[in-house]
Amino acid sequence: MTRLPDPQGGGRRERHKQDKQERIRAAALTLFTQQGYEATTVRQIAEAADVATGTVFRYATDKADLLLMVFHDVIAQTITLALQPQRLDGALTQVLPRLFDPFFAFYEARQVLASDFLRLVLFHQSPWRTRELEQGQAFVQQLAELLRERQAAGEVSADVDPHTVAVAIFSLYQACLVNWLTGGATLTDTRRQLEALLHLQVRALRTGAGTP
């Protein structure tokens, strides 16, 4: 008798795979946060996730890629939080600094680990680094859409390209973030600096150069 394929088999395998990945991600985030990136080994992460060490490498190519995987997921959640509709109400001078508050809050809780993450995003070549860069580009696109809506409402001059402005705004945030994570300023001063820079950016975007 021919055995028919289980229509639920693929679904169960996918759920099992996702469960393993979630356990690995949670174990890695906990150990990286508690022990630091350098002191944590892949073997420790595998044991905490209750999987074989080789299984970890099905989801990340090495320990650096694993840290990028962990941050990618949490940053995705942070982006969702930052773009909640209630955070986007008000003038751009209020909205733009508020947009980056969830990111600073996330990095503040893991400042040392965030420095390792930043270094890897800049210099480590791996699949999750590529995904993280794509996630950053997607956030810029969402920021550009916000500016496009404000442009249609007359808050942003019609002669500017929203995507170019979004890249500039995201670059200002990144520069301030790097300065803080590398010890160039306190978080309080970093937030004030970014707010001031974004205020200048918004003034330049408004219709009419003389608008205060």
Secondary structure, DSSP 4 states (H G I P E B T S, - for coil): -PPPP-TTHHHHHHHHHHHHHHHHHHHHHHHHHHH-TTT--HHHHHHHHTS-HHHHTTT-SSHHHHHHHHHHHHHHHHHHHHT-GGGG-S-HHHHHHHHTHHHHHHHHTTHHHHHHHHHHHHH--SHHHHHHHHHHHHHHHHHHHHHHHHHHTTSS-TTS-HHHHHHHHHHHHHHHHHHHHTTSS-HHHHHHHHHHHHHHHHHHHSSSTT--
